[in-house]
Amino acid sequence: MAKQKDRWAIVGGGILGMMLAYRFAQQGKKVVLYEGAEELGGLASAWQLGDITWDKHYHVILMSDLFLRGILDELGLGDEFEWVETKTGFYTDGRMYSMSNTLEFLTFPPLRMIDKLRLGGTIFLASKLTDWKALEKIHVAKWLRRLSGPRTFKKIWLPLLRAKLGESYKETSAAFIWATIQRMYAARRSGLKKEMFGYIKGGYARILSRFGDVLEEMGVEIRLGQRAESVERVEGEIKVRCRQGHEDAFERVVMTMAAPTASTICKGLSGEEIRRLNGLEYLGIVCPSVLLKKPLTPYYVTNITEDWVPFTAVIEMSALVNRHTELNGHTLVYLPKYVTHDDPTLTWTDEKIEETFVNALLRMHPHLTKDDILNFQISRVKNVFALPTLRYSEKLPPMHMSVPGIHIVNSAHIVNSTLNVNETMLLADRAAKEILTKQRV
Ligand SMILES: Cc1cc2nc3c(=O)[nH]c(=O)nc-3n(C[C@H](O)[C@H](O)[C@H](O)COP(=O)(O)OP(=O)(O)OC[C@H]3O[C@@H](n4cnc5c(N)ncnc54)[C@H](O)[C@@H]3O)c2cc1C
């Protein structure tokens, strides 16, 4: 094994790792990017579903995702956008409602006018608040119940919270809903008239392939299928050892995987660092992709408020993405269920998930039959994002570890926003600047 001065490694080839590699390579570093899977992209990666290739998890780009759009421009993909005005549905009391504009909101039957006013008031207030740290000290359920009233909370907020957080909403702070509403209003803040949803033709498969090519053109060495088992400082160098037995040494290593995984791989951390990394509570997801012969609804998102439905929303990707040019004329829907580590759904067999989820989908959509289902494929991920619990920002692990040359940067470091690619890239940009500055001092 050669002595490897001036070489930097990034472990984890998701969006965060790719963006770090991009910035370091721009500064002339010799970068090696390790990815445990056989392809780049992590949560944003694509897979084959029947005769189509599309994102493993539903991804949409907002017009207000200005940083991400800037990077896509740099990658030469800026002209490949399709922008669409999408609709939102609500499935409640066994019926489907459209909730896509003010008129539909005002005539939404499950809520009385007073409930609607309180709901609108809550959203308006959250869009104007700036002191998110104060909201970290109060439970989201308590805050929303107080502002919107018990009926609106039960009918609207509770199902929405469960959709995104499962039962963990009980431990989540009000900063979570604040960040979600802020993202909804980001377009107006950034001077755009209205929010639009978009995608790049070819989906994230196209973005990741182009990003990977650009990294390689810049000299980044991408090592796919190389899962790091240990990262350790030995005799002034950082050694990365992979499951396959391959070992290499670097001047600096940045790890981008979830905090509890990073804490087991990284050797020599202090007790306090390990406590902080393991102290974060992560939410996971069970996310089937379903390919259908015919459309379900005109809605990109259908929020569900019925307890008997095992998934927490229906994302109809083909209400956004052109079915004919991108999806071989099929309908693509996702049936996500966010789960805690101990949720039994994570250990269900594929057959059990398919049977339970499909039965509920058929009951919601009587015009659909089993014959309409072309493919059903399940993604299970244990650590998707760290739950924003009370006083979350005070619990953050450091990015720059006590072991010189080792950094652990991951989406848990996104504190006052939601998990999305724009924020992930911004985090990588900020972390890269800090790491490069540290190197100079
Ligand atoms: C269901 C869902 C829907 C989403 N929708 C949107 C959306 O609409 N719009 C949006 O902007 N964002 C969306 N996101 C968020 C977006 O996917 C994330 O912000 C982004 O992908 C996070 O990237 P990351 O690199 O931080 O993490 P990850 O993607 O988790 O990357 C970590 C990488 O590290 C690798 N790794 C782990 N351990 C090791 C090891 N030991 N050795 C080597 N490699 C290792 C993993 O294989 C993985 O590739 C969504 C996410 C999900 C799950």
The ligand as an SDF file (V2000), in Angstrom:
LIG
                    3D

 53 58  0  0  0  0  0  0  0  0999 V2000
  -38.8390    8.6910   -0.1160 C   0  0  0  0  0  0  0  0  0  0  0  0
  -37.9480    9.8780   -0.3480 C   0  0  0  0  0  0  0  0  0  0  0  0
  -38.3990   10.9340   -1.1150 C   0  0  0  0  0  0  0  0  0  0  0  0
  -37.5930   12.0430   -1.3370 C   0  0  0  0  0  0  0  0  0  0  0  0
  -38.0790   13.0390   -2.1170 N   0  0  0  0  0  0  0  0  0  0  0  0
  -37.3020   14.0880   -2.3930 C   0  0  0  0  0  0  0  0  0  0  0  0
  -37.7550   15.1010   -3.2700 C   0  0  0  0  0  0  0  0  0  0  0  0
  -38.8630   15.0400   -3.7980 O   0  0  0  0  0  0  0  0  0  0  0  0
  -36.9340   16.1500   -3.5430 N   0  0  0  0  0  0  0  0  0  0  0  0
  -35.6940   16.2610   -2.9620 C   0  0  0  0  0  0  0  0  0  0  0  0
  -34.9920   17.2320   -3.2520 O   0  0  0  0  0  0  0  0  0  0  0  0
  -35.2320   15.3160   -2.1190 N   0  0  0  0  0  0  0  0  0  0  0  0
  -35.9960   14.2430   -1.8180 C   0  0  0  0  0  0  0  0  0  0  0  0
  -35.5290   13.2640   -0.9820 N   0  0  0  0  0  0  0  0  0  0  0  0
  -34.2730   13.4850   -0.2480 C   0  0  0  0  0  0  0  0  0  0  0  0
  -33.0050   13.1450   -1.0110 C   0  0  0  0  0  0  0  0  0  0  0  0
  -33.0780   11.8430   -1.5150 O   0  0  0  0  0  0  0  0  0  0  0  0
  -31.8350   13.2920   -0.0320 C   0  0  0  0  0  0  0  0  0  0  0  0
  -31.7600   14.6300    0.3860 O   0  0  0  0  0  0  0  0  0  0  0  0
  -30.4660   12.9150   -0.5990 C   0  0  0  0  0  0  0  0  0  0  0  0
  -30.5270   11.8330   -1.4780 O   0  0  0  0  0  0  0  0  0  0  0  0
  -29.5300   12.5900    0.5660 C   0  0  0  0  0  0  0  0  0  0  0  0
  -28.2510   12.2570    0.0860 O   0  0  0  0  0  0  0  0  0  0  0  0
  -27.0890   11.8010    1.0720 P   0  0  0  0  0  0  0  0  0  0  0  0
  -25.8730   11.6530    0.2740 O   0  0  0  0  0  0  0  0  0  0  0  0
  -27.0380   12.6920    2.2620 O   0  0  0  0  0  0  0  0  0  0  0  0
  -27.5550   10.3910    1.6850 O   0  0  0  0  0  0  0  0  0  0  0  0
  -27.6870    8.9580    0.9960 P   0  0  0  0  0  0  0  0  0  0  0  0
  -28.4140    9.0840   -0.2670 O   0  0  0  0  0  0  0  0  0  0  0  0
  -28.2370    8.0650    2.0590 O   0  0  0  0  0  0  0  0  0  0  0  0
  -26.1820    8.5580    0.6620 O   0  0  0  0  0  0  0  0  0  0  0  0
  -25.3400    7.8700    1.5350 C   0  0  0  0  0  0  0  0  0  0  0  0
  -24.5260    6.9030    0.6770 C   0  0  0  0  0  0  0  0  0  0  0  0
  -23.5480    6.2710    1.4900 O   0  0  0  0  0  0  0  0  0  0  0  0
  -23.4150    4.9250    1.0710 C   0  0  0  0  0  0  0  0  0  0  0  0
  -22.8210    4.1810    2.1820 N   0  0  0  0  0  0  0  0  0  0  0  0
  -23.3420    3.9250    3.4030 C   0  0  0  0  0  0  0  0  0  0  0  0
  -22.4690    3.2360    4.1470 N   0  0  0  0  0  0  0  0  0  0  0  0
  -21.3600    3.0650    3.3890 C   0  0  0  0  0  0  0  0  0  0  0  0
  -20.1040    2.4440    3.6140 C   0  0  0  0  0  0  0  0  0  0  0  0
  -19.8190    1.8540    4.7740 N   0  0  0  0  0  0  0  0  0  0  0  0
  -19.1890    2.4480    2.6240 N   0  0  0  0  0  0  0  0  0  0  0  0
  -19.4510    3.0530    1.4230 C   0  0  0  0  0  0  0  0  0  0  0  0
  -20.6310    3.6460    1.1450 N   0  0  0  0  0  0  0  0  0  0  0  0
  -21.5650    3.6650    2.1300 C   0  0  0  0  0  0  0  0  0  0  0  0
  -24.8490    4.5160    0.7620 C   0  0  0  0  0  0  0  0  0  0  0  0
  -24.8810    3.3750   -0.0690 O   0  0  0  0  0  0  0  0  0  0  0  0
  -25.3790    5.7740    0.0820 C   0  0  0  0  0  0  0  0  0  0  0  0
  -25.2010    5.7400   -1.3080 O   0  0  0  0  0  0  0  0  0  0  0  0
  -36.2960   12.1130   -0.7560 C   0  0  0  0  0  0  0  0  0  0  0  0
  -35.8220   11.0490    0.0090 C   0  0  0  0  0  0  0  0  0  0  0  0
  -36.6310    9.9260    0.2020 C   0  0  0  0  0  0  0  0  0  0  0  0
  -36.1080    8.7730    1.0030 C   0  0  0  0  0  0  0  0  0  0  0  0
  1  2  1  0
  2  3  1  0
  2 52  2  0
  3  4  2  0
  4  5  1  0
  4 50  1  0
  5  6  2  0
  6  7  1  0
  6 13  1  0
  7  8  2  0
  7  9  1  0
  9 10  1  0
 10 11  2  0
 10 12  1  0
 12 13  2  0
 13 14  1  0
 14 15  1  0
 14 50  1  0
 15 16  1  0
 16 17  1  0
 16 18  1  0
 18 19  1  0
 18 20  1  0
 20 21  1  0
 20 22  1  0
 22 23  1  0
 23 24  1  0
 24 25  2  0
 24 26  1  0
 24 27  1  0
 27 28  1  0
 28 29  2  0
 28 30  1  0
 28 31  1  0
 31 32  1  0
 32 33  1  0
 33 34  1  0
 33 48  1  0
 34 35  1  0
 35 36  1  0
 35 46  1  0
 36 37  1  0
 36 45  1  0
 37 38  2  0
 38 39  1  0
 39 40  1  0
 39 45  2  0
 40 41  1  0
 40 42  2  0
 42 43  1  0
 43 44  2  0
 44 45  1  0
 46 47  1  0
 46 48  1  0
 48 49  1  0
 50 51  2  0
 51 52  1  0
 52 53  1  0
M  END
$$$$
